[in-house]
Amino acid sequence: MAKKRSIIIVRKKYKLLVACCQLSIAYCRLPIAHCRLRIAHCRLPVAYCILILACLIFTTSCNSPYTSKRNGYYKINFPERKYVKFENEKFPYSFEYPVYATIEKAADYFDSSHDNPYSINIDFPTFHGKIYISYKTVGGKSDYKIKGANGYKDSAGINTFDNMKADAFKLTYKNDVKAYSIEDSVMHTPAGLTGIFFRLSGSVATAKQFFMSDTTRHFLRGALYFDATPNEDSLKPVNDFLEEDMKHLINTLQWK
């Protein structure tokens, strides 16, 4: 009988505890000082009263004003700008590039047949990025992908300046799905060369591109890519830093 009575008392205390917790949640927005629950007047054991007070503090803190925080990214320590000259007697052009980059042979960016020997990559291992440089001779021949009824096929064609310029714009505007703005500006170098520099805003695969040509013999195109998921905010500092290196490359570019 005593055991049964003890169980009934425990159940009543548990129900009272639940009711008190519900009451504390209902009035959780009131300051704790104004709460009518008094631990001193509570007939429950001290442990239960402490639990109720903890519920009050927890539920009140959960309703505190939320302060948003801006996203942050790792600080990048950029190297000092120094340049060396890319000079190869077999290549029809030369330019200066940063000492923190390396030159590597690459397949031609335009030509899928990879038969153009003058295409290179400027690799920036610290930033996991590359400037893809492609070169074609105006009036020369290249293989192009031509779309037909049964898909694409290789077709030999003449490298006219108008066609290569159109291809450069086409490759740039392939990013217009992700880009919210595309700005192009004419560039004139100290050596008298002329070209177009593209700046793309948004989380695009390549935010900086350019092409240079004398319209009669030489045509060179460059595009900066990163080995990372495109994110405009996180890549902006590196994009801005390497844009200056791209401009230095353009301003020191010379034909042979």
N, C-alpha and C positions, 0 to 999 in steps of 0.2 A: 504493500500500500504506500509505504514511504517512498519507494522507488518510483511508483507511478506518479505520485504527487510531485516529485522532483522533476520528472520529465515534463509535466504540465507547466511547472514554473519556468523551466528552460525555454519551452516553446513560447510562453507569454513574453519572456524577456527578448527572445529572438524577434517576435512580431513587433514588439515595441521598438527594438533597434532598427528594424526595417522601416517602420513608420517615421522614426526620427531622421533616418537618412533621407527618406523621401521628402520630409519637411525641410531638411537642410538644402536639398537640391532645388526645391520649389522657391526658397528664399535666398538662393545663393548669390543673387545680385545685390542683396543688402550688405552693407558693411558688417563685418563680424562683430563690431562693438555694439550694433543695434539688434543683434540677434537675440531672441527671447529665450534661447536655450541657455540655461545656467548649469554649468557643471556642478557647482556647489549644491544646487537644489535637486540635482538628478539622483534618483534612487538606484540607478543602475550601477554596477561595479565601475571603478575608475577606468579600467581598460576599455569598456564600452564607450564611456564618455570621451576618452581620448580618440577613439576611432571615429566617433561622430564629428568631433572637432576637426579631424584630418579630412573628413568628407567635405566639411564646410570650406576649408582652406583650398582643397583641390578644385572643387567646383567653382569657387570664386575666381581662382587664378585662371581657370579655363576660359572664363568670360572676359578676360582682360583684353584691351585693344590690341589688334594685330598690327605690327609695324613691318612693312615690306622691306626687303633688302635687295640691293642691286647685285646682279651676277658679277662675279669677279673672275679674273684669269691670272695665270702665272705671269710674273714680271719677266720680261725678256731683256737680257743684256746684249746689246748690239755691238758688233766689233767696230774697230776704227776703220774708216774707209781708206783703202789703198788699192791701187790698180796696177795690173800688168798687161802687156800687149799680147793679143793672140795674133801671131804671125806665122803663117805656113805658106811656103812658096807654091804649094799645089792648090791653094785655095784662092778664089777670085775676090776675096775681101779680107779685111783685117779690122780689129777693134780692140778696145781695152775692156777688161773685165776685173772683178774684185779678186783680191788675193785669197779670200775665204771661200772661193768657188773653184771648181775644177771643170775642165773641158773633157767631154766624152763623145765618142762617135755615136751617131744615132741614125735611125731610119728617117727618111724624108717624111715630113708632116703632111704634105699634100699628096705625095705619090705613093700609092699602096704597093708598087712593084719594088720599092726600096733600091732603085738603081741610081739614085742621085748621090754622088760621093761627097757633097758639100754641106750636108745637114749635120748639125751637132747639137748636143745638150750642154747647157751651162748648169752644173749641179751645185746646189747649196745644201750640203749635208747637215749643217747646223739647223737649218730651218725646214728640212725635208721638202724642199721645193726645187723646181727646175725651170729654166727658160729654154723652151724648145725652139731652136733656130732652124729654119728651112730656107734653102736657096734654090732658085731656078734661073736659067738663062732665058731671057726674052727671045723668042724665035726658036728656041730649042724644042725637043720632043719629049713627051712624057706619057705614061699610061694613066688614064683616068677611068673611074667607075662610071659607066653609062647605064642609066635605068631603062630597061626594056620591058616587054610584056612578060618575060619569064624571069624577071629579076635583074640584078646588076651584072654587067660584064665589062671586062677590060677593053679599052679602046685607046689606040694611040692618037695623040692630039698635039697641036702646036701650042706652045706657051705664049699666047698673046698677052700683052700687058692688061688689056681690058678683062680678059677671062680670069687672070690671076688676081686682079684687084677685086673682081666680083666674088671670087672664092674666099678671099680674105674677109670681106664683109659678111659673106654667108656663114663662115665659121664663127665669126664674132656674134652674129645675131641668132645663132643656135641656142644661145644662153638666155634669150629674151623671156623664156618661160619662168626662170628664176630671178632674172634681173628686173629691178623696178626702174632702172634708168641706164641708158648707154650713151656715153659722151665720146665723141670723136673730135680730135683737133689736129690741124695741120702742123707738121714740124719741119723746120728748116735748120740744117746743121751748118757749122762753120765751114765745112768742106763743100757746101753748096748742094747737099743731098736733100731730097724732099720725101716726106712720108706722112702717114696717119698714125696717131696714137689713140688707143681706145681705153676708156675707163668704164668699168661695169660696176654698178652698185647692186648689192644683194648677195645672197648666199649662192654664188655661182662657182663653177669649176675653175674658171680663169677670169680674174678681175682686171688684168693688165695685158694688152696685146698691142702689136704694132706691125706695120710693114713699111719698107723703104724701097725706092726704085728710081732709076733714071729714065724709065719708060722705054728705053731702047735696047738695053743689054742685061741689066741686073735687076733681080727682084728678090728681096730677103724679107722673111716674116718671122716674128718672135711672139711667143705666148708663155706666160708664167702660170705654172700649175703647182699644186701642193699634193703631197701624198697624205691627205687627210680629208675628212668629211667637210665639205664647204660650210663655213660659218663666218659670216661677214664680220661680226664683232670680235671674235677671237683672232681672226687672220688679219684684221685691219692694220695693227702695228707692223707686222712683217710685210704686208703688201705695200704700205707706205714707204717702208725702209728700202725695199727692193725696187720700187718704182724709180728712185733716184739712181740706182745702179743701171736700170734699163735705159734711162735717159742719158747716162754717161756713155753707155755702149753705143747708143744712137749717135750722139754728138761726136764720138771718135771713130765712127764707121767710115771706112774708105774702100772704094772699089779699086781693082787692079786692072 
